[in-house]
Amino acid sequence: MATPGRLTKVLGLPQLVFYAVGVIVGAGIYSVVGAAAGIAGSGLWISFMIGALVALLTALSYAEMATCLPQAGAEYVYLSRAFPGAGWAPFAMGIILILGGAATAATVAVAFGGYLATFVDLPPAFSGLVLLAAMSALAVVGLREAGLANAVFTSIEVGGLLIVIAAGWFGPGEQVEAPFDSGGLLPAAALIFFVYLGFEEVANLAEEVRNPGRDLPRAIIISLALTTALYVLVALSIISLVGPAEIAGNPAPLATAVERVWSGAAGLLSAIALFATANTVLITLIAGARMIFSMSRGGDFPGILGQLSSRGSPVPAAAAFLILSAALLPIADIRILAELSSFAALLAFLAVNVALIVLRYRAPMLERPFRVPLSIGRLPLLPVAGIASIIVLLASFDTPVYAGGAIAFALGIVAYWLRDRWR
């Protein structure tokens, strides 16, 4: 791992947009679209638009925070600055992000198993465990190779979505009639929010952007617009091809949809989905391990989790995150796992919006190359709207998700109490 220092500013707008799209367009669309269709019905595309709006409100907050505090660590740094002396706030945020990341890795690993079953008859949870182990090994012994694989896999992922859109365009699907009064639109949007996760990772590149005040906000907005367009077209296509009931519990919904038009393309799409799911698991494992490593280095976790291998990889932290992710595999329910991940992310985004508002009052002289528009005095209105929309989505989950959140909260309290002993 590199020694501490200032990162070189080499990134412009095109590189940022490519990176952001690559991070956002992960395996989420391959994983949860079937479950979301079962909730929203033919109004699936509306739920995608709702999720995009909530994501945009918070993305603007990330843009302001990343440009005024351009440091690696993102949420951890923002809360530390907004609430100095309140060590529980960044600690709680780290716990939320770690648990949410583990839920993401488990969700996508189970989806990998579902698509692999198209070729090999293996239990999805077992296949997911093998994937977690393999990607963890790649993350700690070949980080450069992992970066190259990420770039290649991203191109393959987007190509797979274009195949689905083309199938819907040329296929003999039924007319789409979106039930605007469907009670499932908000619950589906809460689940679908999972597919927009990743834009927040762009904030970690702020130190390496030549003109962050200009290019970072543009990259976030452009990448969200591009991915939303892809997602809405995919939603319209699959509903037109097969309808929501048929894919609601399907482990490979996109492949099933394409099968209606091109029988030979279903296997191809399943293979593409394997690349997409493997890519997302790889990225999630890398990020999760580094969050654990960072918190250990800061004294919040035992020192052993902050140790590096001879290759400079945080092997103990990676092993801990692997174990945590694997522990969620027995749930084997993509919808529940994805909702847990979305729940954790929404809590993190809620905290970022709150931190922005607090810093507008506590640090009004802080240089802000980009400011979230629309304010009344020092009060920014869009983060307030973001908080309100996040609360609405947080109220849309099922009971198991709240139970999981309560368990995570209890574990966080215990971990925070033990922190002084570790120190």
N, C-alpha and C positions, 0 to 999 in steps of 0.2 A: 504494500500500500504506500502511496506517495506520502512524503513528509509534508507537514503543514506549510502552507504558503499561498500566494496569490495565483489564481488561475489565469491563463492567457485568454484575452478577449479576442476570439476568432470567429464567433458565430454571427451570421446575418439573418435576415428574415427568411430566405428560402430554406436554410438549414433548420431553423427553428420550426417552421411549418412541417417539414418532412418528419422531424423528430416527434412533434406533437401528434401528428396523425398516426405515426407508427405506434406510439404508446397507447393512444385512445382506441384505435382499431385493433384490439386484441381479440381474445377468444370469447369475450362476453356475448357478442352477438351470436356466436355459434353455440353458446351454452344455455342462455336463458330465454331466447326468443320463443321457444315452444311453450314454456311455462307461462310467460307473459301473455301469449295469445290465448291460452286457456282462461286467463283472468279477464282480459279486455275484449275478447272476441274480435270482431272486425274493426273495432276502434283502436286496434293496436298502434296504428301510426300516430294517433292522437296522443297516446301515452308516451311515445317517443318524443313528440314535440314538447310535452309537459316536462319530461326529464331534461330535455335540452335547455329549456328556459331556466329551470332551477340551476342547472350546471353553469349557464352563462352568468347568472347573477353572482354566483360564488367565484367564477373564473375571473371576473373583473376585480373582485377583492384580492385574489391571489396576485393579479397583475400589479395592483398598487403596492401590496406588501413586498412583493419580490423586487420592485424597482426602488423602494425606499430602504429596504433591508436586504440588499443583494448578497446573501450568505447561504451557503449550503446548510441544510437542516430545516429550512422552510418552517413548517408549523411549530416545531420545537423552539426555533428562534423567535418567531412572532409572539408566542405566548410568554416567553421569558422576558421580552421587552415590554409587552403590555402589562404584565403583572409581576414586576420585579419583587423578589422576596417571597413570592408564592410558588415555592418549588413544586407543590402538588399539581399545578396547572400543566406545565410541560411534561411532568411525569405521567399524568393521566392521559395526555395526548399521545405520548409514546406508546403507552399500553393499548390505547384504542387502535392506533395505527398497526401495531404488531398483530393484535388479534384479528383486526379486519383483513390484514394481509394474509394471515393464515387461512381465514375463511375463503378468501379469493383463490389462493393456491389450491385448496381442497375442492372448491367448486369446479374449477377448470380441470383439475386432475380427474374428477369423476366424469366430466364431459368428454375428456380424452378417452376414457374407458368406454363410453357409449359409442363414440365413433370408431374406436378400434374393434368393437364387437362386430362391425360390418365385415371385417376381414378375419378376425380370430375370436373364437368363442371363449371369452374370459370374463369373469366378473368385473364390472367397471371399477369397483373399489380396489381390487387387486392391481389392475392395470394402472390405476391412478397412483398407487403406492410405488410401483416400479418407476413411473415417470418422475415422481417427486425425488426419488433416490438418484436417478440418472441426471436430472437437471441440477440437483444440488452438487453432484460430483463435478459437472461441467462448470458450475459457477465458481468453485473454489480452486480448480486446477487449470482452467483455461478461459480467463476472463476476456482476453482479446478475441479468442475464437467465438466466445459467446456474443460479443458485440457484432461480429460479422454475421453470425447466424441470425441475430435479431433483425438486421437490415434485410437479409434475404427473405426471412419468414414474413416480414411485414408486407413485402411486395406480393408474396403468395397469398396472404390473407385478403388483401384488397382485390386481387384477381378472383378469388372465390366469391366475394360479394357481388362482383360484376357479373359473374355467371348466373347467380340467383336472380339479379335484376333482369338480365337478358331473358331468362326462362319465363319470368312473369310477363315480360313485354311481348314475347312471341308465342307464349302458351295459350291454350284455349280456356283460361280460367274464368270463373264466374265473376260477375260484376261485384265490385266492392261496395258495400253499404255500411258505413260507419255509424254505429248507434251512439249518437252524441250524448244520450242520457244514460249511458251505461254506468252502473255503480262500480264497475271494475276498473275504470280509467285511472283513478288515483292509486289504488293498490298496485296496478300494473306499472304505473310510472315509478312508484317506489322501488319495485323490483328492477325495472329497466334502467334506473339510475346507475346500476352496476356497470352497464356497457359504456358509460361516459367517464368512468374512473380512469385517470391517467393524465388529464390536462394539468392537474396540480403538480405533476412531476416536472413540468416545464419550468416551474419556479426555481428548481434546483440548478438551472443552467444560467441564472441571472449573472453570476460572476464572469461567465465566459461569453457574454453577448456584447458586441461592440457598442451598440446603442440600445440598452435595455429599456429606457424610458419610451422609446418609439417602437422598437421591433417586438418586444415581449408582449405587450397588449395586443398588437396586430396579429401576432402568431397564434395567440390563444383564441381570438375571435374567429380568425380564418379557419383554424383547425376544427373548431367546434361546428362551424357552418358546413364544412366539407363532410365531416363524419355524420352530422345530423341528416344531411341530404342522402348519404348512403344508407343510413339506417331506415329512414322513412320509405325510401324506394324498396328496400328489402322487405319491410313490413307489408307494404302494399302487394308485393309480388307473391309472398308466401301465402297470404290470406286469399289472394286471387286463385292460386294454384290448388291449394288443398283445404282451406278453411281452418278455423281455429280448433275445432274439436279434434281433428285428426292428429294434430301435432302437439296438443296440450301436454301429453305425457310422453312424447317421443324423445328418445335420447339423441337422435340425429335429425332434428326438424328441417334443417336446410337441405340436407341430402334427400329427405323424403319429398320435399316440395319440388326439387329439380327433377326427380324421378318421373314426375307427371309429364314432362316434356321431352327430356333426353334420358332414356334409360341407361345409357352408358356413362352419363355424367354424374350419376349418384355416387359411384365409387370414387370418381375423381374428386368430388366435393368432400367426401368423407376423408380422403387423403389430405386435402388442403386443410380441413378442420384439425387434423392431427398436428400439422405444422403450427396452426394458429394457437391451439391449446398448449402445445409444448413451449411455444415462444412466450406466452403469457405466464406460464408457470416459472419459466427461467427468470424473467424480469422480476416477478414477484418474490422469488426466493432470494435473488441478489439484493433487492431493496430491503426485504425483511431482515436479512442477516446484518445489513449495515445499520439498520435502526437499532437492533439489539447491541451491536458493537459500539455504536455511538453512545447509547445510554449507559453501557458499562464503563466506557472511558470517562463519562461524566460523573461516575460514582453512583448511578442509580441501580445498577445491576452488579452482581459479583464480578470481581476482577478477571476471573478465568474467561468470561465471555468477551473480554476486551483484548484477548491475546491473538497474535497473528502467527501464521505458519511461516516457514522459511521462504515461501513464495509471496508473502505479503497478503495472504487471504485470511479473513476472519473465520477460520474453520470451526472453533467452538460455537460461535454465534450462529453460523450456518447450520450446524448440527442441531442446536436448540430450536431454530425456526423450522427445520425439517420435522423434528419430533412433534412440534405443536401443530403443524399443518397435517401431518399423518394422523394425529389424534382425532381430527375432525372427519376423516374419511368414512368411518362407520356410519355416520349420518346418511351418506349416500343419496341424499335428496338435494338435487341441484337447486330447487326453488328455495329451500330453507337455508342452504349454505350461501346462496347469492344474496338472500335477504339479510343475513347476518353481516355479510361484507358491506352491503349498501347501508345498513344501519350504522355500522362503525364509521363509514366514510361521511355520512350525513352529520354525525356528531362532530367529526373533525372539521367539516366545512362550517358548521355552526360556530365552532370556536374561532375559526379564522375571521369570520364576519364580525364576531364580537370583539376580537382583538383589534380589527381595523377601526371600529367605532371608538374604542377606548383610547387608541393612540391618536385619533383626531383631537381628543380633548387633552390627553396627558402630554403629548408631544406635538403641538401644533406647528412648531418651527422645523420639524423633521423634513428634510428635503424629499419631495415626492415628484419625481419626473413624470409619473402618470398618476392622475387622481381619478377615482371613480366619479363619474359625472352626477349631477343632480343632488344638490345639498341644500339644506336649510340651516344657515349659519355653519356651524361645525358638524352638524348631523348629516351624514350621507344617507340618502333615501334608498338607494339600490341595495346596500347591505342590509338595511332594515327589511326590505322586501325579500331579500335572500333568506334572512332568518325566519320570516313568516312562512315562506314557501317550504323551507326545510322542516319546520315544525309540523306543517300539514302532512308532509310525506312521512315524517316520523310517527305520526298518529295513524298511518295506514297499514302498518304491519300486522301480522298475525301474532297470536299469543306466544308461540315458541320463540319468536325473535325477541320479544320483551323478556322472556325467561332467560334467554341466552345473554341479553344485555345485563340483566340483574346479576347473573353469575359472574360475568366479566367485571362488573363494578365491585362485587364482593372480593374477587381475586385481586383487583387493583388496590383496594383498601389494605388487604393483607400484605401485598407486595410493598406498598408505601410504608407500612409500619415496620417491615423487615429491612427497609433500606438503610436505616440508621445502624442496624447491626452489621450489614454488609460493609458499610463505611468504616 
